[in-house]
Amino acid sequence: MHTPATWLYVPSVKEQIMHKAVASAADVVIFDLEDSVPDSEKQNARNNIKSIFEAGQKTCLSCVRVNQVSTAEGVADLLFLRENNICPDYLLLPKADVEKDAWFAMNLLGAFEKPPRLFLLIETVSSFVQLRNLSEKPEHVEGVFFGSADFSADLCVNPGENEFLWARQEIALQSRRLNMPAIDTPFFNVHDREANCRHGRQARDMGFVGVQLIHPKQLDDIGDLFSLAPPEFAGITASIDSARQNGDCAVQRFDDFVFGPPLLRYVRNLEKRMDNEKC
């Protein structure tokens, strides 16, 4: 299954906004039970998710961000999904213990015919270091998200003054090493379209396959950035491929740029990734 590129958060305590999010162009709507929901509204938020699923209004891919699974609210979230037979396409585990939380969540959920695909939120120093030290992808884990807001809080730095380029690059690198997709942190100024686009280009160029969004305004500028088969490379790669097959020089010049086998390998790796995600 191809990993979606745009993941739109919606507070599950606001039912009207939930309906609008479902009707948006987002690849995935993340129904949030964690940070955007006050403690006094947790059960109401769960009931709103139940209503969306029971009414058949889940026309897009769905994800539920539960509370941290090592807390009482996180356990309550998972048991609620299990008891009401609510099975989203994806499940997002915040402040994750990289080595334990996926196993715990899957066992607490019980047996679904088609269980949700699990993503872990890397948003603490501990989970960041755990990801770096993994020797293989943990069981049940589909991929990872980066959460810069909580990460900055854990580091005691101002999130508004730091793009966390170093942390984002490390997470993308380690995810590639472990052969699992990584989704980048949201950009939090929804009115700055130019900066939103820059953030999306950074994410793409670092190796992320998608971005988390906090407002529908961000959708149009992000979706097109994550095409797995950039059409502008088609003529270039065809010429390089033909040159190699004919025994000619595999390095070709197009306009002011010189391209060679590395570009061809890049496109071939994209094709492999597409094939792997169809499974």
CYANA upper distance limits for C-alpha pairs under 8 A (distance plus 0.5 A):
  1 MET  CA    276 ASN  CA      8.28
  1 MET  CA    277 GLU  CA      4.88
  1 MET  CA    278 LYS  CA      4.69
  1 MET  CA    279 CYS  CA      6.00
  2 HIS  CA    274 MET  CA      7.17
  2 HIS  CA    277 GLU  CA      5.00
  2 HIS  CA    278 LYS  CA      6.19
  3 THR  CA    181 PRO  CA      7.79
  3 THR  CA    209 VAL  CA      7.78
  3 THR  CA    210 GLY  CA      8.46
  3 THR  CA    277 GLU  CA      7.30
  4 PRO  CA     27 ASP  CA      6.25
  4 PRO  CA     28 VAL  CA      7.45
  4 PRO  CA    209 VAL  CA      8.20
  4 PRO  CA    210 GLY  CA      7.15
  5 ALA  CA     27 ASP  CA      7.11
  5 ALA  CA    183 ILE  CA      8.30
  5 ALA  CA    209 VAL  CA      6.52
  5 ALA  CA    210 GLY  CA      4.29
  5 ALA  CA    211 VAL  CA      6.61
  5 ALA  CA    223 GLY  CA      6.93
  5 ALA  CA    226 PHE  CA      6.96
  6 THR  CA     26 ALA  CA      6.15
  6 THR  CA     27 ASP  CA      5.74
  6 THR  CA     28 VAL  CA      6.87
  6 THR  CA    210 GLY  CA      6.31
  6 THR  CA    211 VAL  CA      6.08
  6 THR  CA    212 GLN  CA      6.69
  6 THR  CA    213 LEU  CA      7.36
  6 THR  CA    219 LEU  CA      7.47
  6 THR  CA    222 ILE  CA      7.61
  6 THR  CA    223 GLY  CA      6.74
  7 TRP  CA     26 ALA  CA      6.87
  7 TRP  CA     27 ASP  CA      6.72
  7 TRP  CA     28 VAL  CA      5.31
  7 TRP  CA     29 VAL  CA      6.35
  7 TRP  CA     30 ILE  CA      7.01
  7 TRP  CA    210 GLY  CA      8.09
  7 TRP  CA    211 VAL  CA      6.86
  7 TRP  CA    212 GLN  CA      5.22
  7 TRP  CA    213 LEU  CA      6.25
  8 LEU  CA     21 ALA  CA      8.02
  8 LEU  CA     26 ALA  CA      6.64
  8 LEU  CA     27 ASP  CA      8.40
  8 LEU  CA     28 VAL  CA      6.72
  8 LEU  CA     29 VAL  CA      5.37
  8 LEU  CA     30 ILE  CA      6.19
  8 LEU  CA    212 GLN  CA      6.56
  8 LEU  CA    213 LEU  CA      5.17
  8 LEU  CA    214 ILE  CA      6.31
  8 LEU  CA    215 HIS  CA      7.33
  8 LEU  CA    216 PRO  CA      7.71
  9 TYR  CA     29 VAL  CA      6.54
  9 TYR  CA     30 ILE  CA      5.12
  9 TYR  CA     31 PHE  CA      6.76
  9 TYR  CA     32 ASP  CA      7.02
  9 TYR  CA    212 GLN  CA      7.88
  9 TYR  CA    213 LEU  CA      6.68
  9 TYR  CA    214 ILE  CA      5.76
  9 TYR  CA    215 HIS  CA      7.90
 10 VAL  CA     14 LYS  CA      8.44
 10 VAL  CA     17 ILE  CA      7.51
 10 VAL  CA     18 MET  CA      6.55
 10 VAL  CA     21 ALA  CA      7.30
 10 VAL  CA     29 VAL  CA      7.56
 10 VAL  CA     30 ILE  CA      6.57
 10 VAL  CA     31 PHE  CA      5.86
 10 VAL  CA     32 ASP  CA      6.43
 10 VAL  CA    214 ILE  CA      7.84
 11 PRO  CA     17 ILE  CA      8.22
 11 PRO  CA     18 MET  CA      7.69
 11 PRO  CA     31 PHE  CA      6.75
 11 PRO  CA     32 ASP  CA      5.60
 11 PRO  CA     33 LEU  CA      7.53
 11 PRO  CA     36 SER  CA      5.97
 11 PRO  CA     37 VAL  CA      7.00
 11 PRO  CA     45 ALA  CA      8.50
 12 SER  CA     18 MET  CA      7.11
 12 SER  CA     31 PHE  CA      5.98
 12 SER  CA     32 ASP  CA      5.89
 12 SER  CA     33 LEU  CA      6.60
 12 SER  CA     36 SER  CA      8.42
 12 SER  CA     37 VAL  CA      7.60
 12 SER  CA     45 ALA  CA      5.29
 12 SER  CA     46 ARG  CA      7.72
 12 SER  CA     48 ASN  CA      6.89
 12 SER  CA     49 ILE  CA      7.13
 13 VAL  CA     33 LEU  CA      8.46
 13 VAL  CA     37 VAL  CA      6.63
 13 VAL  CA     41 GLU  CA      7.24
 13 VAL  CA     42 LYS  CA      8.18
 13 VAL  CA     44 ASN  CA      6.95
 13 VAL  CA     45 ALA  CA      4.93
 13 VAL  CA     48 ASN  CA      7.47
 14 LYS  CA     18 MET  CA      6.81
 14 LYS  CA     45 ALA  CA      8.26
 15 GLU  CA     19 HIS  CA      7.03
 15 GLU  CA     48 ASN  CA      6.79
 16 GLN  CA     20 LYS  CA      7.09
 17 ILE  CA     21 ALA  CA      6.64
 18 MET  CA     22 VAL  CA      6.80
 18 MET  CA     31 PHE  CA      8.15
 19 HIS  CA     23 ALA  CA      6.92
 19 HIS  CA     57 GLN  CA      8.41
 20 LYS  CA     24 SER  CA      6.81
 21 ALA  CA     26 ALA  CA      8.17
 21 ALA  CA     29 VAL  CA      7.10
 21 ALA  CA    216 PRO  CA      8.05
 22 VAL  CA     26 ALA  CA      8.40
 22 VAL  CA     29 VAL  CA      6.99
 22 VAL  CA     57 GLN  CA      8.01
 22 VAL  CA     58 LYS  CA      7.17
 22 VAL  CA     59 THR  CA      7.23
 22 VAL  CA     60 CYS  CA      6.77
 23 ALA  CA     59 THR  CA      8.26
 23 ALA  CA     60 CYS  CA      8.42
 24 SER  CA    216 PRO  CA      7.57
 25 ALA  CA    219 LEU  CA      7.67
 26 ALA  CA     60 CYS  CA      8.27
 26 ALA  CA    216 PRO  CA      8.17
 26 ALA  CA    219 LEU  CA      7.13
 27 ASP  CA     60 CYS  CA      7.31
 27 ASP  CA     61 LEU  CA      6.92
 28 VAL  CA     60 CYS  CA      6.79
 28 VAL  CA     61 LEU  CA      5.22
 28 VAL  CA     62 SER  CA      5.93
 28 VAL  CA     63 CYS  CA      7.23
 29 VAL  CA     60 CYS  CA      7.61
 29 VAL  CA     61 LEU  CA      7.00
 29 VAL  CA     62 SER  CA      5.67
 29 VAL  CA     63 CYS  CA      6.52
 30 ILE  CA     62 SER  CA      6.66
 30 ILE  CA     63 CYS  CA      5.02
 30 ILE  CA     64 VAL  CA      5.91
 30 ILE  CA     65 ARG  CA      6.99
 31 PHE  CA     49 ILE  CA      7.75
 31 PHE  CA     62 SER  CA      7.97
 31 PHE  CA     63 CYS  CA      6.57
 31 PHE  CA     64 VAL  CA      5.29
 31 PHE  CA     65 ARG  CA      6.70
 32 ASP  CA     36 SER  CA      7.19
 32 ASP  CA     37 VAL  CA      7.94
 32 ASP  CA     64 VAL  CA      6.45
 32 ASP  CA     65 ARG  CA      5.37
 32 ASP  CA     66 VAL  CA      7.28
 33 LEU  CA     37 VAL  CA      6.34
 33 LEU  CA     42 LYS  CA      7.22
 33 LEU  CA     45 ALA  CA      7.02
 33 LEU  CA     46 ARG  CA      7.72
 33 LEU  CA     64 VAL  CA      7.80
 33 LEU  CA     65 ARG  CA      6.30
 33 LEU  CA     66 VAL  CA      5.73
 33 LEU  CA     67 ASN  CA      6.71
 33 LEU  CA     77 ASP  CA      8.42
 34 GLU  CA     65 ARG  CA      7.08
 34 GLU  CA     66 VAL  CA      6.36
 34 GLU  CA     67 ASN  CA      5.28
 34 GLU  CA     68 GLN  CA      8.34
 37 VAL  CA     41 GLU  CA      6.70
 37 VAL  CA     42 LYS  CA      6.72
 37 VAL  CA     45 ALA  CA      7.80
 38 PRO  CA     42 LYS  CA      7.06
 41 GLU  CA     45 ALA  CA      6.67
 42 LYS  CA     46 ARG  CA      6.91
 42 LYS  CA     73 GLU  CA      8.45
 43 GLN  CA     47 ASN  CA      6.77
 44 ASN  CA     48 ASN  CA      6.75
 45 ALA  CA     49 ILE  CA      6.99
 46 ARG  CA     50 LYS  CA      6.87
 46 ARG  CA     77 ASP  CA      7.85
 46 ARG  CA     80 PHE  CA      7.97
 47 ASN  CA     51 SER  CA      6.74
 48 ASN  CA     52 ILE  CA      6.87
 49 ILE  CA     53 PHE  CA      6.88
 50 LYS  CA     54 GLU  CA      6.51
 50 LYS  CA     84 ASN  CA      7.99
 50 LYS  CA     86 ILE  CA      7.55
 51 SER  CA     55 ALA  CA      6.42
 52 ILE  CA     56 GLY  CA      7.04
 52 ILE  CA     57 GLN  CA      6.02
 52 ILE  CA     58 LYS  CA      6.93
 53 PHE  CA     57 GLN  CA      6.79
 53 PHE  CA     58 LYS  CA      6.46
 53 PHE  CA     86 ILE  CA      7.59
 58 LYS  CA     62 SER  CA      7.58
 61 LEU  CA     88 PRO  CA      8.32
 61 LEU  CA     89 ASP  CA      6.65
 62 SER  CA     88 PRO  CA      5.83
 62 SER  CA     89 ASP  CA      5.77
 62 SER  CA     90 TYR  CA      6.78
 63 CYS  CA     88 PRO  CA      6.01
 63 CYS  CA     89 ASP  CA      6.36
 63 CYS  CA     90 TYR  CA      4.90
 63 CYS  CA     91 LEU  CA      5.86
 63 CYS  CA     92 LEU  CA      7.38
 64 VAL  CA     88 PRO  CA      7.14
 64 VAL  CA     90 TYR  CA      7.13
 64 VAL  CA     91 LEU  CA      5.63
 64 VAL  CA     92 LEU  CA      6.55
 65 ARG  CA     91 LEU  CA      6.60
 65 ARG  CA     92 LEU  CA      5.05
 65 ARG  CA     93 LEU  CA      6.68
 65 ARG  CA     94 PRO  CA      7.67
 66 VAL  CA     74 GLY  CA      6.37
 66 VAL  CA     77 ASP  CA      6.45
 66 VAL  CA     78 LEU  CA      7.85
 66 VAL  CA     91 LEU  CA      8.05
 66 VAL  CA     92 LEU  CA      7.02
 66 VAL  CA     93 LEU  CA      6.63
 66 VAL  CA     94 PRO  CA      7.68
 67 ASN  CA     71 THR  CA      7.81
 67 ASN  CA     73 GLU  CA      6.44
 67 ASN  CA     74 GLY  CA      4.70
 67 ASN  CA     75 VAL  CA      8.45
 67 ASN  CA     77 ASP  CA      7.49
 67 ASN  CA     93 LEU  CA      7.66
 67 ASN  CA     94 PRO  CA      7.06
 68 GLN  CA     73 GLU  CA      7.95
 68 GLN  CA     74 GLY  CA      5.50
 68 GLN  CA     93 LEU  CA      6.93
 68 GLN  CA     94 PRO  CA      5.89
 68 GLN  CA     95 LYS  CA      6.70
 68 GLN  CA     96 ALA  CA      7.63
 69 VAL  CA     73 GLU  CA      8.03
 69 VAL  CA     74 GLY  CA      4.70
 69 VAL  CA     75 VAL  CA      6.10
 69 VAL  CA     93 LEU  CA      7.63
 69 VAL  CA     94 PRO  CA      8.43
 69 VAL  CA    101 ASP  CA      7.31
 69 VAL  CA    104 PHE  CA      8.45
 69 VAL  CA    105 ALA  CA      7.61
 70 SER  CA     74 GLY  CA      7.03
 70 SER  CA     75 VAL  CA      7.70
 70 SER  CA    101 ASP  CA      8.47
 71 THR  CA     75 VAL  CA      6.92
 72 ALA  CA     76 ALA  CA      6.63
 73 GLU  CA     77 ASP  CA      6.62
 74 GLY  CA     78 LEU  CA      6.95
 75 VAL  CA     79 LEU  CA      6.68
 75 VAL  CA    108 LEU  CA      8.44
 76 ALA  CA     80 PHE  CA      6.49
 77 ASP  CA     81 LEU  CA      6.88
 78 LEU  CA     82 ARG  CA      6.75
 78 LEU  CA    105 ALA  CA      7.59
 78 LEU  CA    108 LEU  CA      7.22
 78 LEU  CA    109 LEU  CA      6.35
 79 LEU  CA     83 GLU  CA      6.43
 79 LEU  CA    108 LEU  CA      7.45
 79 LEU  CA    109 LEU  CA      6.94
 80 PHE  CA     84 ASN  CA      6.54
 81 LEU  CA     85 ASN  CA      6.33
 81 LEU  CA     86 ILE  CA      5.28
 81 LEU  CA     87 CYS  CA      7.30
 81 LEU  CA    109 LEU  CA      7.74
 82 ARG  CA     86 ILE  CA      6.91
 82 ARG  CA     87 CYS  CA      8.34
 82 ARG  CA    109 LEU  CA      5.77
 82 ARG  CA    110 GLY  CA      7.22
 87 CYS  CA    112 PHE  CA      7.87
 87 CYS  CA    115 PRO  CA      7.23
 87 CYS  CA    116 PRO  CA      6.77
 88 PRO  CA    116 PRO  CA      6.26
 89 ASP  CA    115 PRO  CA      8.22
 89 ASP  CA    116 PRO  CA      5.38
 89 ASP  CA    117 ARG  CA      6.80
 90 TYR  CA    116 PRO  CA      5.21
 90 TYR  CA    117 ARG  CA      5.10
 90 TYR  CA    118 LEU  CA      6.35
 90 TYR  CA    119 PHE  CA      7.79
 91 LEU  CA    116 PRO  CA      6.37
 91 LEU  CA    117 ARG  CA      6.55
 91 LEU  CA    118 LEU  CA      5.43
 91 LEU  CA    119 PHE  CA      6.73
 92 LEU  CA    118 LEU  CA      6.54
 92 LEU  CA    119 PHE  CA      5.44
 92 LEU  CA    120 LEU  CA      6.39
 92 LEU  CA    121 LEU  CA      7.36
 93 LEU  CA    101 ASP  CA      8.02
 93 LEU  CA    102 ALA  CA      8.32
 93 LEU  CA    118 LEU  CA      7.97
 93 LEU  CA    119 PHE  CA      6.86
 93 LEU  CA    120 LEU  CA      5.51
 93 LEU  CA    121 LEU  CA      6.37
 94 PRO  CA    120 LEU  CA      6.89
 94 PRO  CA    121 LEU  CA      5.27
 94 PRO  CA    122 ILE  CA      7.90
 94 PRO  CA    123 GLU  CA      8.00
 95 LYS  CA    120 LEU  CA      8.32
 95 LYS  CA    121 LEU  CA      6.33
 95 LYS  CA    122 ILE  CA      6.83
 95 LYS  CA    123 GLU  CA      6.11
 95 LYS  CA    124 THR  CA      6.67
 95 LYS  CA    127 SER  CA      7.80
 96 ALA  CA    101 ASP  CA      6.72
 96 ALA  CA    120 LEU  CA      6.32
 96 ALA  CA    121 LEU  CA      6.32
 96 ALA  CA    122 ILE  CA      6.94
 96 ALA  CA    123 GLU  CA      8.22
 96 ALA  CA    127 SER  CA      6.78
 97 ASP  CA    101 ASP  CA      5.90
 97 ASP  CA    126 SER  CA      8.30
 97 ASP  CA    127 SER  CA      6.44
 97 ASP  CA    130 GLN  CA      8.42
 98 VAL  CA    102 ALA  CA      8.02
 98 VAL  CA    120 LEU  CA      7.54
 98 VAL  CA    127 SER  CA      6.44
 98 VAL  CA    130 GLN  CA      6.76
 98 VAL  CA    131 LEU  CA      7.19
 98 VAL  CA    138 PRO  CA      8.03
 99 GLU  CA    130 GLN  CA      8.11
 99 GLU  CA    138 PRO  CA      6.97
100 LYS  CA    104 PHE  CA      6.79
101 ASP  CA    105 ALA  CA      6.49
102 ALA  CA    106 MET  CA      6.63
102 ALA  CA    118 LEU  CA      7.42
102 ALA  CA    120 LEU  CA      8.29
102 ALA  CA    138 PRO  CA      8.45
102 ALA  CA    139 GLU  CA      7.83
102 ALA  CA    140 HIS  CA      6.56
102 ALA  CA    141 VAL  CA      6.85
103 TRP  CA    107 ASN  CA      6.72
103 TRP  CA    139 GLU  CA      7.50
103 TRP  CA    140 HIS  CA      7.21
104 PHE  CA    108 LEU  CA      6.64
105 ALA  CA    109 LEU  CA      6.52
106 MET  CA    110 GLY  CA      6.98
106 MET  CA    140 HIS  CA      8.08
111 ALA  CA    115 PRO  CA      7.73
117 ARG  CA    140 HIS  CA      8.14
117 ARG  CA    141 VAL  CA      7.69
117 ARG  CA    142 GLU  CA      6.36
118 LEU  CA    140 HIS  CA      7.09
118 LEU  CA    141 VAL  CA      5.66
118 LEU  CA    142 GLU  CA      5.81
118 LEU  CA    143 GLY  CA      7.54
119 PHE  CA    141 VAL  CA      6.55
119 PHE  CA    142 GLU  CA      6.10
119 PHE  CA    143 GLY  CA      5.42
119 PHE  CA    144 VAL  CA      5.54
119 PHE  CA    145 PHE  CA      7.24
120 LEU  CA    141 VAL  CA      7.86
120 LEU  CA    143 GLY  CA      7.06
120 LEU  CA    144 VAL  CA      5.20
120 LEU  CA    145 PHE  CA      6.53
121 LEU  CA    144 VAL  CA      6.29
121 LEU  CA    145 PHE  CA      5.15
121 LEU  CA    146 PHE  CA      6.19
121 LEU  CA    147 GLY  CA      6.79
122 ILE  CA    127 SER  CA      6.06
122 ILE  CA    128 PHE  CA      6.42
122 ILE  CA    144 VAL  CA      7.21
122 ILE  CA    145 PHE  CA      6.42
122 ILE  CA    146 PHE  CA      5.41
122 ILE  CA    147 GLY  CA      6.50
122 ILE  CA    151 PHE  CA      8.39
123 GLU  CA    127 SER  CA      7.30
123 GLU  CA    128 PHE  CA      7.61
123 GLU  CA    146 PHE  CA      6.53
123 GLU  CA    147 GLY  CA      5.14
123 GLU  CA    148 SER  CA      6.71
123 GLU  CA    149 ALA  CA      8.03
123 GLU  CA    150 ASP  CA      5.94
123 GLU  CA    151 PHE  CA      4.95
124 THR  CA    128 PHE  CA      6.68
124 THR  CA    150 ASP  CA      7.16
124 THR  CA    151 PHE  CA      5.42
124 THR  CA    154 ASP  CA      6.48
125 VAL  CA    129 VAL  CA      6.75
125 VAL  CA    151 PHE  CA      7.25
125 VAL  CA    154 ASP  CA      7.16
125 VAL  CA    155 LEU  CA      7.86
126 SER  CA    130 GLN  CA      6.65
127 SER  CA    131 LEU  CA      6.59
128 PHE  CA    132 ARG  CA      7.01
128 PHE  CA    171 ILE  CA      8.12
129 VAL  CA    133 ASN  CA      6.83
130 GLN  CA    134 LEU  CA      6.79
131 LEU  CA    171 ILE  CA      8.24
131 LEU  CA    174 GLN  CA      7.51
132 ARG  CA    171 ILE  CA      8.44
132 ARG  CA    174 GLN  CA      6.68
135 SER  CA    178 LEU  CA      8.22
136 GLU  CA    178 LEU  CA      6.31
137 LYS  CA    141 VAL  CA      7.45
137 LYS  CA    178 LEU  CA      6.07
137 LYS  CA    179 ASN  CA      8.02
137 LYS  CA    180 MET  CA      7.94
142 GLU  CA    180 MET  CA      6.93
142 GLU  CA    181 PRO  CA      7.84
143 GLY  CA    175 SER  CA      7.99
143 GLY  CA    180 MET  CA      5.53
143 GLY  CA    181 PRO  CA      5.46
143 GLY  CA    182 ALA  CA      6.34
144 VAL  CA    175 SER  CA      8.01
144 VAL  CA    180 MET  CA      8.15
144 VAL  CA    181 PRO  CA      7.11
144 VAL  CA    182 ALA  CA      5.43
144 VAL  CA    183 ILE  CA      6.86
145 PHE  CA    182 ALA  CA      6.15
145 PHE  CA    183 ILE  CA      5.14
145 PHE  CA    184 ASP  CA      6.47
145 PHE  CA    185 THR  CA      7.44
146 PHE  CA    168 ARG  CA      7.73
146 PHE  CA    171 ILE  CA      7.95
146 PHE  CA    182 ALA  CA      8.15
146 PHE  CA    183 ILE  CA      6.98
146 PHE  CA    184 ASP  CA      5.83
146 PHE  CA    185 THR  CA      5.47
147 GLY  CA    151 PHE  CA      6.74
147 GLY  CA    184 ASP  CA      8.16
147 GLY  CA    185 THR  CA      5.64
147 GLY  CA    186 PRO  CA      8.11
148 SER  CA    152 SER  CA      6.39
148 SER  CA    159 PRO  CA      7.72
148 SER  CA    164 PHE  CA      7.82
148 SER  CA    185 THR  CA      6.38
148 SER  CA    186 PRO  CA      8.38
149 ALA  CA    153 ALA  CA      6.92
149 ALA  CA    159 PRO  CA      6.53
150 ASP  CA    154 ASP  CA      6.66
151 PHE  CA    155 LEU  CA      6.82
152 SER  CA    156 CYS  CA      6.41
152 SER  CA    157 VAL  CA      5.73
152 SER  CA    158 ASN  CA      6.96
152 SER  CA    159 PRO  CA      6.05
153 ALA  CA    157 VAL  CA      6.80
153 ALA  CA    158 ASN  CA      8.07
153 ALA  CA    159 PRO  CA      8.19
157 VAL  CA    162 ASN  CA      8.47
158 ASN  CA    162 ASN  CA      7.26
159 PRO  CA    163 GLU  CA      8.01
164 PHE  CA    168 ARG  CA      6.58
165 LEU  CA    169 GLN  CA      6.52
166 TRP  CA    170 GLU  CA      6.73
167 ALA  CA    171 ILE  CA      6.71
168 ARG  CA    172 ALA  CA      6.70
168 ARG  CA    184 ASP  CA      7.72
168 ARG  CA    203 ALA  CA      8.42
168 ARG  CA    206 MET  CA      8.19
169 GLN  CA    173 LEU  CA      6.52
169 GLN  CA    206 MET  CA      6.29
169 GLN  CA    207 GLY  CA      8.42
170 GLU  CA    174 GLN  CA      6.57
171 ILE  CA    175 SER  CA      6.51
171 ILE  CA    182 ALA  CA      7.90
172 ALA  CA    176 ARG  CA      6.71
172 ALA  CA    182 ALA  CA      6.53
172 ALA  CA    206 MET  CA      6.90
172 ALA  CA    207 GLY  CA      6.08
172 ALA  CA    208 PHE  CA      6.26
173 LEU  CA    177 ARG  CA      6.79
173 LEU  CA    206 MET  CA      8.42
173 LEU  CA    207 GLY  CA      7.82
174 GLN  CA    178 LEU  CA      6.74
175 SER  CA    179 ASN  CA      6.49
175 SER  CA    180 MET  CA      5.82
175 SER  CA    181 PRO  CA      6.72
175 SER  CA    182 ALA  CA      6.64
176 ARG  CA    180 MET  CA      6.62
176 ARG  CA    181 PRO  CA      7.62
176 ARG  CA    207 GLY  CA      8.23
181 PRO  CA    208 PHE  CA      7.52
181 PRO  CA    209 VAL  CA      6.83
182 ALA  CA    207 GLY  CA      8.38
182 ALA  CA    208 PHE  CA      5.65
182 ALA  CA    209 VAL  CA      6.54
182 ALA  CA    210 GLY  CA      7.66
183 ILE  CA    208 PHE  CA      6.07
183 ILE  CA    209 VAL  CA      6.42
183 ILE  CA    210 GLY  CA      5.26
183 ILE  CA    211 VAL  CA      5.68
183 ILE  CA    212 GLN  CA      7.24
184 ASP  CA    203 ALA  CA      6.70
184 ASP  CA    208 PHE  CA      6.63
184 ASP  CA    209 VAL  CA      8.40
184 ASP  CA    210 GLY  CA      6.71
184 ASP  CA    211 VAL  CA      5.12
184 ASP  CA    212 GLN  CA      6.68
185 THR  CA    211 VAL  CA      6.74
185 THR  CA    212 GLN  CA      6.17
186 PRO  CA    211 VAL  CA      6.84
186 PRO  CA    212 GLN  CA      5.20
186 PRO  CA    213 LEU  CA      5.69
186 PRO  CA    214 ILE  CA      7.18
187 PHE  CA    196 ASN  CA      6.72
187 PHE  CA    199 HIS  CA      7.30
187 PHE  CA    212 GLN  CA      8.43
187 PHE  CA    213 LEU  CA      7.53
187 PHE  CA    214 ILE  CA      8.27
188 PHE  CA    214 ILE  CA      7.68
189 ASN  CA    196 ASN  CA      8.06
190 VAL  CA    196 ASN  CA      7.90
190 VAL  CA    214 ILE  CA      8.15
190 VAL  CA    215 HIS  CA      7.11
190 VAL  CA    217 LYS  CA      7.31
190 VAL  CA    218 GLN  CA      7.15
191 HIS  CA    217 LYS  CA      8.50
192 ASP  CA    196 ASN  CA      6.68
193 ARG  CA    197 CYS  CA      6.74
193 ARG  CA    218 GLN  CA      8.04
193 ARG  CA    221 ASP  CA      8.30
194 GLU  CA    198 ARG  CA      6.82
195 ALA  CA    199 HIS  CA      6.58
196 ASN  CA    200 GLY  CA      6.80
196 ASN  CA    218 GLN  CA      7.58
196 ASN  CA    221 ASP  CA      8.04
196 ASN  CA    222 ILE  CA      8.46
197 CYS  CA    201 ARG  CA      6.69
197 CYS  CA    221 ASP  CA      6.48
197 CYS  CA    222 ILE  CA      7.16
198 ARG  CA    202 GLN  CA      6.63
199 HIS  CA    203 ALA  CA      6.74
200 GLY  CA    204 ARG  CA      6.72
200 GLY  CA    211 VAL  CA      7.51
200 GLY  CA    222 ILE  CA      6.39
200 GLY  CA    225 LEU  CA      7.50
201 ARG  CA    205 ASP  CA      6.50
201 ARG  CA    225 LEU  CA      7.26
202 GLN  CA    206 MET  CA      6.53
203 ALA  CA    207 GLY  CA      6.99
203 ALA  CA    208 PHE  CA      5.79
203 ALA  CA    209 VAL  CA      8.22
203 ALA  CA    210 GLY  CA      7.96
203 ALA  CA    211 VAL  CA      7.79
204 ARG  CA    208 PHE  CA      5.77
204 ARG  CA    209 VAL  CA      6.93
204 ARG  CA    210 GLY  CA      7.86
204 ARG  CA    225 LEU  CA      7.52
204 ARG  CA    226 PHE  CA      7.01
209 VAL  CA    226 PHE  CA      7.04
210 GLY  CA    226 PHE  CA      7.28
211 VAL  CA    222 ILE  CA      8.11
213 LEU  CA    218 GLN  CA      7.05
213 LEU  CA    219 LEU  CA      7.96
214 ILE  CA    218 GLN  CA      8.20
215 HIS  CA    219 LEU  CA      8.18
218 GLN  CA    222 ILE  CA      7.05
219 LEU  CA    223 GLY  CA      6.63
220 ASP  CA    224 ASP  CA      7.96
221 ASP  CA    225 LEU  CA      7.98
222 ILE  CA    226 PHE  CA      7.93
223 GLY  CA    227 SER  CA      8.46
228 LEU  CA    270 LEU  CA      6.67
228 LEU  CA    271 GLU  CA      8.23
228 LEU  CA    274 MET  CA      7.74
229 ALA  CA    267 VAL  CA      8.02
229 ALA  CA    270 LEU  CA      7.55
229 ALA  CA    271 GLU  CA      8.12
230 PRO  CA    234 ALA  CA      7.89
232 GLU  CA    236 ILE  CA      8.46
233 PHE  CA    237 THR  CA      6.53
234 ALA  CA    238 ALA  CA      6.63
235 GLY  CA    239 SER  CA      6.74
236 ILE  CA    240 ILE  CA      6.86
236 ILE  CA    252 GLN  CA      8.48
236 ILE  CA    254 PHE  CA      8.00
236 ILE  CA    259 PHE  CA      8.36
237 THR  CA    241 ASP  CA      6.49
237 THR  CA    263 LEU  CA      7.68
237 THR  CA    264 LEU  CA      6.17
237 THR  CA    267 VAL  CA      8.25
238 ALA  CA    242 SER  CA      6.58
239 SER  CA    243 ALA  CA      6.61
239 SER  CA    252 GLN  CA      8.04
240 ILE  CA    244 ARG  CA      6.75
240 ILE  CA    250 ALA  CA      5.93
240 ILE  CA    251 VAL  CA      7.28
240 ILE  CA    252 GLN  CA      6.96
240 ILE  CA    260 GLY  CA      7.14
240 ILE  CA    261 PRO  CA      7.69
240 ILE  CA    264 LEU  CA      7.73
241 ASP  CA    245 GLN  CA      6.78
241 ASP  CA    250 ALA  CA      8.01
241 ASP  CA    264 LEU  CA      7.96
242 SER  CA    246 ASN  CA      6.69
243 ALA  CA    247 GLY  CA      6.69
243 ALA  CA    248 ASP  CA      5.42
243 ALA  CA    249 CYS  CA      6.65
243 ALA  CA    250 ALA  CA      5.86
244 ARG  CA    248 ASP  CA      6.35
244 ARG  CA    249 CYS  CA      7.27
244 ARG  CA    250 ALA  CA      5.72
250 ALA  CA    260 GLY  CA      6.28
250 ALA  CA    261 PRO  CA      7.08
251 VAL  CA    258 VAL  CA      7.31
251 VAL  CA    259 PHE  CA      6.15
251 VAL  CA    260 GLY  CA      4.72
251 VAL  CA    261 PRO  CA      7.57
252 GLN  CA    258 VAL  CA      6.25
252 GLN  CA    259 PHE  CA      5.92
252 GLN  CA    260 GLY  CA      6.67
253 ARG  CA    257 PHE  CA      6.26
253 ARG  CA    258 VAL  CA      4.87
253 ARG  CA    259 PHE  CA      6.72
254 PHE  CA    258 VAL  CA      6.76
254 PHE  CA    259 PHE  CA      8.09
259 PHE  CA    263 LEU  CA      6.91
260 GLY  CA    264 LEU  CA      7.44
261 PRO  CA    265 ARG  CA      6.65
262 PRO  CA    266 TYR  CA      6.66
263 LEU  CA    267 VAL  CA      6.93
264 LEU  CA    268 ARG  CA      6.67
265 ARG  CA    269 ASN  CA      6.52
266 TYR  CA    270 LEU  CA      6.85
267 VAL  CA    271 GLU  CA      6.79
268 ARG  CA    272 LYS  CA      6.74
269 ASN  CA    273 ARG  CA      6.66
270 LEU  CA    274 MET  CA      6.71
271 GLU  CA    275 ASP  CA      6.74
272 LYS  CA    276 ASN  CA      6.62
273 ARG  CA    277 GLU  CA      6.64
274 MET  CA    278 LYS  CA      6.90
275 ASP  CA    279 CYS  CA      7.68
